Amino acid sequence: MSGRAHSKGNTVGKVKGGAPPQDVAVPLSKVVKPGDPSPGEALAELRARYRTHLEALGGDPTHSVRFDFARVFPETRDIQALVAQVDDLKRCLESFRPLNPAQAANLQAAFDIEYTYDSNRIEGNTLTLLETHLVVSKGVTIGGKRLEEHLEAVNHKEAIDFIRDLASRNEDLSEYNLKCVHGLILRGIDTANAGTYRSVPVHIAGTTYVPPQPYMIPKLMEDLFRFYEANRRGMHPVLLASEMHERLATIHPFIDGNGRASRLVMNLVLLGNGFPIASVSGSPEGREGYYNALQTKQTGGTLDDFHRVVLGCVRDSFFRYLAALAGGIGPEEETKGAYFFGRIKEAL
């Protein structure tokens, strides 16, 4: 366990090591000219412009209209530009702190269900998003769906709860915690192999890549955790999360559940470094892009495409959180988001 400081509570984009660096304070008398609006008045004006902008977008009034974040954070294939974007988006999110506890819990619950749905869908689970919610949150049994699919949904949500708890207690990734995560994934599905490295060779359908032989796994896993320890303080957190994901998936240490375990490890690293959970889309297009990028690295290519996929998922998670937080009303909420609204004002 490292000595990084984290406060306990919800783990929506927590800040590693406490509060983020702040710009040097400048007395307002030196930056606000006579007749200029006060900072509070300027923020209120930006919030009003934001709401007017959303109203002008039109659409069905019963559905939330989302600001086009790509106007401020444009699509790009440049990895360093994407890294700069997610760092800037993190600062945008921080400008809304402290989050309203009820809203934070509501967002976390909704996004965790979507993450469970997408991660299981990538692996072939046929539960819909609504069915996943009913199974996980209401304990409903869905007619015509296999028991295994129900267990995959419940188990994955409990594995998310586990990594959130690890992050809130400032526990780093370890072999023990990885095996606990995998044990939850296969609980009640394949008890004999849950949380245990495989002892047989495996092949992955749809790729020419062949995972390492089982006798190689202990040493490869030892190397994986050495890599993590050597890079967890110096490497950018999102790139580290991405590489840990790829390395674990490539080793393929378990008989089943490697994809879900790898994505949960990725998100443990993200949560522990102040980033929200990132969900890889389970849509046919999302799954294809994800697998193609992973297989490019596994078959001798670079990690660049996979980094782009993960950075894009983190970027999208920030967009969704910010869209939800920016719509807050009331005296307490009206004072939040100054940095965010300042960043998007030219697009309003």
C-alpha angles and dihedrals in degrees: 000000000000127000096243114136120237130168116228125245132062116009100213102141097326118190119250112236096004127288120009120253111279129211115256108277116250120195110255090230088067097050104032113072122208108278094021117122116261118250089259092051091047091052092048089052092051091048090051091049090050092053092046089050092053091047089052090056088067120191131135107339091212090065129064114254113216127214114245098250091180088075089068099026103035126199113267140163092212106112096205090050089052090049089052090049095053091047090052091046089051089056089049090054092047090056088069094058135159090049118215102259095223093049093045091052091047093050093045092051093049095046093045090056091050091048090050091049094049097043093050092042090057087058094049103268109152100203112122122230091260092047090050089054092048093049096045102035103028104028092236121161112224115220116236094019123111121252088237090061091054091050092049090056096047093043094049093051090051090050089054089051088051095054091045089054091049090052093047090053092046092243114159128219113282137164090255093053091046091054090048090053091049091045089058092048094056098032110137090001103071107357095172092060100033110122093357129113114243121261097197134065116259137197126207116225116234099024138078090221114111116201120231121280114265095250088063096054101085092054093043091051091048088053090048093057091044088055090051094050092047094050109029094096101036106037122077106264096234093049090046091050090049094049094046088052093051095043094050093046090049094051087048091195098177131065090234138356096050095132095051092043091050093051091048091050089051090053094046088058091047095048092047090056101048101267127123122247111280120215123203108220115252092207116119090254094046094047093048093050091047095049093043092053091047093048092048089064094040092054098050105284130116129277093238098101092048091050088052091052093050094042088050091052092050090048091052091049090054091049091055095047093047093048089055096044097045092063095062118127135191134073095290096046094044091070095056135086101038094147093045095050090045089054095052100036095102089058095052 
